[in-house]
Amino acid sequence: MIDRLLIGALRLYKRFISPLLGPRCRFVPSCSEYAMQAIARFGAVRGGWLAARRIARCHPFHPGGHDPVPGDDTNPHTHRTHR
């Protein structure tokens, strides 16, 4: 349940706040998209930790680039089971 609330809050951020800030993310996928994927895949605690680590790397001295959420999309054992 907390997973869905966090993902909902991130969607609201992407819809209403992010457009006001303009394109700033140096990573692909964006930090908010990364956080949604990480929380959906690993849950609120581990996914939130991965998202926080990603945001900590988002600074002018980091080159950015392609940085997907860990885990192989083709391996069903890396995904959380949905209730």
N, CA, C and O of each residue as an XYZ file, in Angstrom:
332
protein
N       0.821     -1.193      0.000
C       0.000      0.000      0.000
C       0.868      1.262      0.000
O       0.589      2.211     -0.733
N       1.913      1.270      0.818
C       2.802      2.442      0.847
C       3.474      2.622     -0.506
O       3.751      3.745     -0.927
N       3.734      1.500     -1.187
C       4.339      1.570     -2.517
C       3.457      2.390     -3.456
O       3.936      3.262     -4.181
N       2.169      2.093     -3.426
C       1.237      2.788     -4.314
C       1.120      4.266     -3.966
O       0.987      5.105     -4.857
N       1.170      4.589     -2.677
C       1.114      6.001     -2.262
C       2.349      6.757     -2.742
O       2.241      7.880     -3.235
N       3.521      6.143     -2.597
C       4.756      6.793     -3.053
C       4.751      6.989     -4.565
O       5.118      8.054     -5.061
N       4.336      5.963     -5.287
C       4.289      6.073     -6.741
C       3.266      7.134     -7.153
O       3.504      7.887     -8.097
N       2.133      7.199     -6.454
C       1.139      8.245     -6.728
C       1.703      9.632     -6.493
O       1.462     10.544     -7.284
N       2.456      9.800     -5.410
C       3.075     11.101     -5.127
C       4.092     11.463     -6.208
O       4.182     12.621     -6.616
N       4.849     10.483     -6.665
C       5.816     10.741     -7.741
C       5.110     11.117     -9.044
O       5.584     11.976     -9.788
N       3.989     10.477     -9.312
C       3.221     10.832    -10.527
C       2.695     12.265    -10.443
O       2.709     12.997    -11.432
N       2.234     12.655     -9.265
C       1.782     14.039     -9.081
C       2.934     15.013     -9.291
O       2.765     16.054     -9.926
N       4.105     14.676     -8.758
C       5.291     15.508     -8.957
C       5.600     15.644    -10.455
O       5.829     16.748    -10.949
N       5.603     14.516    -11.169
C       5.910     14.557    -12.607
C       4.876     15.364    -13.383
O       5.215     16.035    -14.358
N       3.643     15.303    -12.964
C       2.559     15.965    -13.697
C       2.501     17.474    -13.422
O       2.281     18.266    -14.339
N       2.699     17.868    -12.159
C       2.447     19.258    -11.805
C       3.687     20.077    -11.438
O       3.716     21.278    -11.705
N       4.686     19.479    -10.849
C       5.857     20.241    -10.399
C       6.993     20.195    -11.413
O       7.594     21.223    -11.724
N       7.283     19.021    -11.921
C       8.395     18.857    -12.853
C       8.302     19.769    -14.086
O       9.319     20.327    -14.497
N       7.120     19.938    -14.685
C       7.040     20.841    -15.846
C       7.417     22.290    -15.512
O       7.907     23.019    -16.375
N       7.191     22.702    -14.272
C       7.539     24.068    -13.877
C       9.056     24.249    -13.748
O       9.573     25.353    -13.919
N       9.754     23.166    -13.448
C      11.207     23.229    -13.262
C      11.980     23.104    -14.567
O      13.132     23.530    -14.656
N      11.352     22.523    -15.569
C      12.030     22.329    -16.843
C      12.921     21.099    -16.816
O      13.124     20.492    -15.765
N      13.454     20.734    -17.986
C      14.291     19.529    -18.055
C      15.625     19.742    -17.342
O      16.441     20.560    -17.769
N      15.837     19.018    -16.277
C      17.055     19.177    -15.482
C      17.790     17.867    -15.246
O      18.969     17.890    -14.893
N      17.140     16.738    -15.428
C      17.736     15.466    -15.049
C      18.875     15.104    -15.992
O      18.741     15.206    -17.212
N      19.988     14.683    -15.420
C      21.161     14.300    -16.202
C      21.195     12.806    -16.469
O      22.134     12.307    -17.089
N      20.172     12.082    -16.004
C      20.112     10.636    -16.171
C      18.949     10.222    -17.052
O      17.981     10.962    -17.224
N      19.063      9.033    -17.601
C      17.971      8.368    -18.320
C      17.829      7.000    -17.687
O      18.806      6.252    -17.663
N      16.680      6.635    -17.180
C      15.454      7.413    -17.044
C      15.620      8.533    -16.012
O      16.573      8.544    -15.233
N      14.681      9.462    -16.027
C      14.735     10.575    -15.074
C      14.692     10.039    -13.646
O      14.286      8.899    -13.420
N      15.099     10.842    -12.705
C      15.137     10.408    -11.305
C      13.753     10.005    -10.793
O      13.631      9.031    -10.049
N      12.717     10.738    -11.181
C      11.373     10.382    -10.716
C      10.905      9.077    -11.358
O      10.267      8.258    -10.697
N      11.215      8.878    -12.635
C      10.855      7.627    -13.300
C      11.632      6.458    -12.686
O      11.077      5.381    -12.469
N      12.903      6.678    -12.414
C      13.749      5.675    -11.767
C      13.150      5.287    -10.407
O      13.062      4.105    -10.076
N      12.739      6.293     -9.626
C      12.165      6.029     -8.304
C      10.887      5.211     -8.427
O      10.685      4.278     -7.651
N      10.024      5.535     -9.379
C       8.792      4.771     -9.557
C       9.095      3.326     -9.936
O       8.472      2.402     -9.412
N      10.046      3.129    -10.841
C      10.408      1.773    -11.253
C      11.030      0.998    -10.098
O      10.705     -0.171     -9.891
N      11.919      1.638     -9.345
C      12.587      0.970     -8.230
C      11.587      0.574     -7.147
O      11.663     -0.532     -6.612
N      10.653      1.464     -6.820
C       9.650      1.165     -5.793
C       8.710      0.069     -6.276
O       8.349     -0.817     -5.502
N       8.310      0.116     -7.539
C       7.434     -0.924     -8.081
C       8.147     -2.278     -8.083
O       7.519     -3.304     -7.820
N       9.416     -2.292     -8.368
C      10.167     -3.548     -8.471
C      10.594     -4.097     -7.118
O      10.508     -5.304     -6.894
N      11.050     -3.241     -6.213
C      11.662     -3.705     -4.978
C      10.913     -3.315     -3.701
O      11.295     -3.745     -2.613
N       9.861     -2.513     -3.814
C       9.125     -2.093     -2.631
C       9.614     -0.750     -2.116
O      10.592     -0.193     -2.614
N       8.920     -0.242     -1.115
C       9.174      1.111     -0.617
C      10.547      1.256      0.024
O      11.207      2.275     -0.176
N      10.991      0.270      0.785
C      12.251      0.413      1.517
C      13.447      0.320      0.585
O      14.226      1.268      0.482
N      13.603     -0.818     -0.099
C      14.771     -0.967     -0.981
C      14.664     -0.032     -2.190
O      15.658      0.580     -2.581
N      13.488      0.086     -2.777
C      13.305      0.986     -3.915
C      13.552      2.434     -3.536
O      14.134      3.198     -4.307
N      13.103      2.811     -2.334
C      13.358      4.166     -1.844
C      14.842      4.410     -1.619
O      15.349      5.494     -1.907
N      15.541      3.396     -1.101
C      16.990      3.506     -0.902
C      17.708      3.674     -2.248
O      18.600      4.513     -2.374
N      17.322      2.882     -3.245
C      17.931      3.010     -4.572
C      17.663      4.402     -5.159
O      18.551      5.008     -5.759
N      16.440      4.900     -4.981
C      16.091      6.228     -5.489
C      16.893      7.317     -4.776
O      17.358      8.265     -5.408
N      17.051      7.180     -3.462
C      17.831      8.176     -2.705
C      19.293      8.173     -3.153
O      19.910      9.230     -3.281
N      19.841      6.984     -3.391
C      21.223      6.901     -3.884
C      21.354      7.563     -5.251
O      22.343      8.240     -5.531
N      20.345      7.360     -6.104
C      20.363      7.960     -7.450
C      20.324      9.469     -7.338
O      21.093     10.155     -8.012
N      19.446     10.004     -6.500
C      19.318     11.450     -6.337
C      20.613     12.041     -5.775
O      20.997     13.152     -6.139
N      21.281     11.306     -4.899
C      22.554     11.782     -4.345
C      23.632     11.894     -5.420
O      24.560     12.693     -5.292
N      23.510     11.096     -6.476
C      24.488     11.169     -7.583
C      24.144     12.274     -8.583
O      24.924     12.540     -9.498
N      23.012     12.905     -8.425
C      22.572     13.926     -9.372
C      23.144     15.282     -8.957
O      22.518     16.037     -8.214
N      24.332     15.566     -9.449
C      24.997     16.833     -9.159
C      25.872     17.208    -10.350
O      26.136     16.359    -11.202
N      26.321     18.434    -10.429
C      27.066     18.902    -11.613
C      28.372     18.160    -11.887
O      28.881     18.219    -13.007
N      28.924     17.468    -10.901
C      30.194     16.788    -11.098
C      30.044     15.351    -11.567
O      31.043     14.688    -11.845
N      28.811     14.856    -11.662
C      28.553     13.504    -12.155
C      28.144     13.594    -13.615
O      27.319     14.437    -13.966
N      28.698     12.747    -14.478
C      28.384     12.861    -15.907
C      26.954     12.473    -16.274
O      26.461     12.880    -17.326
N      26.278     11.693    -15.427
C      24.917     11.274    -15.751
C      24.940     10.157    -16.776
O      25.863      9.344    -16.795
N      23.917     10.117    -17.634
C      23.841      9.094    -18.667
C      22.788      8.046    -18.355
O      21.900      8.254    -17.528
N      22.909      6.907    -19.040
C      21.955      5.809    -18.877
C      22.226      5.096    -17.561
O      23.336      4.615    -17.332
N      21.225      5.025    -16.698
C      21.363      4.414    -15.379
C      20.050      3.732    -15.021
O      19.244      4.296    -14.282
N      19.824      2.520    -15.539
C      18.556      1.838    -15.267
C      18.488      1.273    -13.851
O      19.509      1.142    -13.175
N      17.299      0.948    -13.420
C      17.083      0.291    -12.132
C      17.735     -1.089    -12.211
O      17.593     -1.773    -13.224
N      18.444     -1.508    -11.168
C      19.083     -2.822    -11.206
C      18.068     -3.948    -11.393
O      16.928     -3.851    -10.939
N      18.485     -4.992    -12.051
C      17.627     -6.158    -12.265
C      17.372     -6.370    -13.735
O      17.256     -5.420    -14.509
N      17.289     -7.599    -14.100
C      17.045     -7.970    -15.493
C      15.551     -8.059    -15.727
O      14.864     -8.852    -15.084
N      15.041     -7.247    -16.648
C      13.599     -7.236    -16.922
C      13.090     -8.566    -17.450
O      11.896     -8.852    -17.353
N      13.974     -9.385    -18.008
C      13.524    -10.657    -18.563
C      13.494    -11.755    -17.511
O      12.950    -12.829    -17.770
N      14.063    -11.519    -16.329
C      14.095    -12.519    -15.271
C      12.952    -12.251    -14.296
O      12.987    -11.255    -13.573
N      11.933    -13.126    -14.259
C      10.783    -12.862    -13.390
C      11.125    -12.910    -11.906
O      10.352    -12.413    -11.088
N      12.266    -13.496    -11.536
C      12.637    -13.592    -10.126
C      13.183    -12.287     -9.575
O      13.348    -12.171     -8.360
N      13.475    -11.287    -10.424
C      13.966    -10.012     -9.930
C      12.835     -9.045     -9.635
O      13.070     -7.969     -9.086
N      11.600     -9.414     -9.994
C      10.458     -8.521     -9.782
C       9.702     -8.932     -8.532
O       9.621    -10.112     -8.191
N       9.150     -7.929     -7.857
C       8.263     -8.194     -6.736
C       6.958     -8.749     -7.254
O       6.505     -8.373     -8.335
N       6.357     -9.628     -6.507
C       5.042    -10.099     -6.881
C       4.014     -9.073     -6.408
O       4.107     -8.558     -5.294
N       3.057     -8.788     -7.243
C       2.020     -7.816     -6.899
C       0.892     -8.507     -6.175
O       0.547     -9.650     -6.475
N       0.325     -7.808     -5.226
C      -0.771     -8.386     -4.432
C      -2.092     -8.162     -5.101
O      -3.126     -8.579     -4.579
